[in-house]
Amino acid sequence: MNKNLLRLQPYPFEKLAELKAGLAPPASLKHIPLSIGEPKHPAPPFVLERLTQSLDGIGQYAATRGTEMLRAAIARWATQRFHLSEGALSPEHHILPVNGTREALFAFAQCIVDSSEDAKVLMPNPFYQIYEGAALLAGAEPVFINCDTANLLPDFNSVSEQDWQACQLLYLCSPGNPSGAVLKLEDYQQLLALADKYNFVLASDECYSELYFDENAAPLGLLQACELLGRKDFRNCMVFHSLSKRSNLPGLRSGFVAGDAHLIEAFFAYRTYHGCAMPLTVQQASIAAWEDENHVRDNRELYRKKFAAVIDILAPVCDIEKPEAGFYLWLKTGVDDKTFAAALFEKYNVTVLPGSFLARSTPTGNPGQNRVRIALVATLEECVEAAERIKQYFTEKN
Ligand SMILES: Cc1ncc(COP(=O)(O)O)c(C=O)c1O
């Protein structure tokens, strides 16, 4: 057996189930689950239609590289969304379809890490737990970069020279889960210089990039930063995108990676053996989704309404800030986050995720402590009802 399996940590939701075990919330209150980041808005009907119209694709093996049509649709979308120059992204050399970002983020570490050396994989703290598991199973040591308490971005200046030296892969998450914080051009500039100096790869998880508040201020992506900085070959860079949050299609399992042609070729070789080609039926539905922006704008509007309503209710009783992007509130609890989440469940039948379950303890503390992650994925009515209950909880506590 692979002994690295023993190093995997329990998933945050296992810890949450343990925390809630034995607690009995009032039966009079309907349960409102806000812990899981699973989109709940309806899937776009035209995508589902294309899916059912494409069922004949099930009768064929799909190629790992995906169809030319899908890669061309992705290239058009990414070029427009990230203001890339025409032809900067070649469907042939810079893009691969993946079955959602989760599998790709995991598989990418298996492809990049050379465990015959002292390999380190760096990641934000708090973080999406797949990064850590990917590093461990690739035989690398995860290194956690605590997020700054003010701007909620990883404090890259806190990383030691030794860790940069051993870094083979750095995961970025912008907009961040759980904070929604967005990396700026100067952050990317610093990171690209570090990647060149220490020869490591940047894996930029951008699966929340389409959930933002100001239609005129979409979050910057890594490829866009490369273009702005004149880095035309996207050297050392790979971005990860998904239809799960953008288009409310978490069950479709569809996304893509794009970036450095050498990395794409290596990842393609890896994936050929891994056996994770996207079914042709899913590819057809994905083309329909990438080619439409109206449903994405409507989706943002739904989140905008929920954030406005929930923040309006909670602002008088706690220290709350609207995130820059994403669909999470990263709420300061003022008390231990586990105590907060357990009491909120027990008294008000609302489930939120303790922040410390999303982070690792480091010598300078656990950056998830005294915060909870609240996913505004339920309906507007349920989010409002949950906010009212949370307000009541804060009011009673004080
Ligand atoms: C930060 C982050 N990355 C990646 C994923 C995986 O999403 P998917 O595999 O559906 O694209 C999630 C899902 O919640 C996430 O929060």
The ligand as an SDF file (V2000), in Angstrom:
LIG
                    3D

 16 16  0  0  0  0  0  0  0  0999 V2000
  -11.0710   26.3170   -4.3970 C   0  0  0  0  0  0  0  0  0  0  0  0
  -11.7310   25.2280   -5.1260 C   0  0  0  0  0  0  0  0  0  0  0  0
  -11.0880   24.6530   -6.1450 N   0  0  0  0  0  0  0  0  0  0  0  0
  -11.6330   23.6510   -6.8490 C   0  0  0  0  0  0  0  0  0  0  0  0
  -12.8840   23.1500   -6.5330 C   0  0  0  0  0  0  0  0  0  0  0  0
  -13.4170   21.9940   -7.3250 C   0  0  0  0  0  0  0  0  0  0  0  0
  -14.4300   22.3460   -8.1760 O   0  0  0  0  0  0  0  0  0  0  0  0
  -14.7740   21.4910   -9.4850 P   0  0  0  0  0  0  0  0  0  0  0  0
  -13.9770   20.2220   -9.4250 O   0  0  0  0  0  0  0  0  0  0  0  0
  -16.2170   21.2510   -9.4160 O   0  0  0  0  0  0  0  0  0  0  0  0
  -14.3500   22.3520  -10.6360 O   0  0  0  0  0  0  0  0  0  0  0  0
  -13.6030   23.7140   -5.4790 C   0  0  0  0  0  0  0  0  0  0  0  0
  -14.9270   23.1790   -5.1190 C   0  0  0  0  0  0  0  0  0  0  0  0
  -15.5580   23.5280   -4.1780 O   0  0  0  0  0  0  0  0  0  0  0  0
  -13.0080   24.7800   -4.7590 C   0  0  0  0  0  0  0  0  0  0  0  0
  -13.6370   25.3560   -3.7300 O   0  0  0  0  0  0  0  0  0  0  0  0
  1  2  1  0
  2  3  1  0
  2 15  2  0
  3  4  2  0
  4  5  1  0
  5  6  1  0
  5 12  2  0
  6  7  1  0
  7  8  1  0
  8  9  2  0
  8 10  1  0
  8 11  1  0
 12 13  1  0
 12 15  1  0
 13 14  2  0
 15 16  1  0
M  END
$$$$
